[in-house]
Amino acid sequence: MLSFLPYPIKVIISGVLFWVNTLLFSTLLIPFIILKAIIPINKVKDLLSVWIVNIASVWAQLNYLIIAAMGKIKWEIDDLKKLELSKDKNYLVIANHQSWVDILALIKVFNLKIPYFRFFLKDSLKWIPFLGMVWWGMDYPFMKRYSKKQIEENPELKDVNLKSAQKACKRFEKIPVSVMNFLEGTRFTKEKHKKQNSPFKHLLKPKSGGISLVLSALKLDDILNVTIIYPKNKKNMNFWKFIAGELNHIIIKINKIPVTKDLIGDYNNDTKYRESFQKWSNDLWIEKDELIEKTIN
């Protein structure tokens, strides 16, 4: 344990170790990704995908060993055994969003317990040097997205988002997946909260269209509704504090929700379904807001 060291020294040490760990495993990933790109046999591609994700999982585990060496973060996590999670099932993971630490915290909680997280990425991001190649190799779904304004100007684009999501999810018919989505669409800040005139005390308004697309495009087993709470770190929820082991308390509450038929529908064209789905997601957020309030007070 290096918790006795000054914060700036811990940041330097952990930052260097993170960089070395990432460089090492990126180097290991590249040959597998290249083979996946050039070998036309689907069964071989599937096997390479498994190896690539396993390498990424080990990378994540080593990162948390580095964090644990910097300081003792108190993790308060719901009993995962009761949830009966499996690496062979498909999950939609939804959570509130306050900091970049949220993603790292979620990976820490679920790594090696459910399939490795994937995020829906904008199609243009595939061209980012190196990262685009890694995301492609790890089967991150790329899709073209159109804004509400673009759809209003060109109604023909109305169903393109769904078709694009279905095409992106085609890959996951053969391999298990966990799709991660922050319903608020952006990190919580007081300024955003005020601008939105959010009815919630600790949350921004949820956006339900994105997860409706995922539920319609991909056969999922369960939804994992996660509430992330930093009870004593409201001013220090940043990446550097986290990797230096300076966040002294993180609470993770998890509720497993079965995917029922009423959660799947045509969000764009079925008004009754859209209103019902928006109410469902809003009710989740009411419960989440109450849970955060109860936990921190």
C-alpha positions, 0 to 999 in steps of 0.5 A: 500500500502506497497510501502514505505518499503525497497525492501528487506522487501517487498520481504520477506513479499510478498514471505511469503504471496505467500508461505502461499497462495500456501500452503493453496490452494494446501491443498484445491486442494489435496482432489479434485485431489484424488477424481478425481483419484479414481472416475471412473465416467467421468461426476464427473471427469469433474465437479472436473476438473472445481472446481480444475481450479476455485481454481487455478484461485482464487489462482492467483487472490490473488497473484496479490492482494499481488503484488498490495499491495507491489507497484503500477505497471503501467499496459498498456494492450490493451482493452480486451473487443474489443477482445470479449474473452470467458471462453467457447472458446479454445485459443492458446496463443503465446508470446515472452519470456524474463523472468519468469515474463512473465508467471505471467504477462500473467496469470494476464491479462487473468485470469478469462477471458479465460480458465486457461492456460495449457502448454504441459509438458514432460511425465517424469514430471508427476512423480515430487512429488506433482507438477506432481499430481497438473498438472495432476489434472489440466489437463495439457497435458503430452506428450512424445517428441522426438528431431530432432536428435532422429527422424533422427536416428529413422524415425519411431518416426517422427509422434509420437509427433503428435499422442502424442499431439492428445492423450494429447488433448483428455481431452479438447474435453469436457472442454474449454482450453487455451494452452500457448506457447513461440515460441522462446522456451527459454528466450531472452538473448543477448548471445542467440541472438548472438549465434543464429544470430537472424535477429530480434532486440528484439527476438530470432528465432520462432520455429513453429513446436510446435504450429503446433502440437497444431493446428493440435491436438486441435480444437481451436477458436482463436490465441492470439498473445501477445507481452510483453514489459518491457520498463523501466525494462530491467535489473530488469525483475525477479520474486522477483522484480515483487512480490515486486511491483518493476517493474514500467511499463509493456506493453501487446499488444494483437492481435487476429488471427482466426484459418483458414484451411491453418494454420492446416496441416501435419508439418512433412510430408507436405513440402509445408505446413511446409514452408508456416507455417514457413513463417507465424510464421516468419512474426508474429515475424517481426511484433512483433519485429517492434512493440517492437522497436516502443513502446520503442523508 
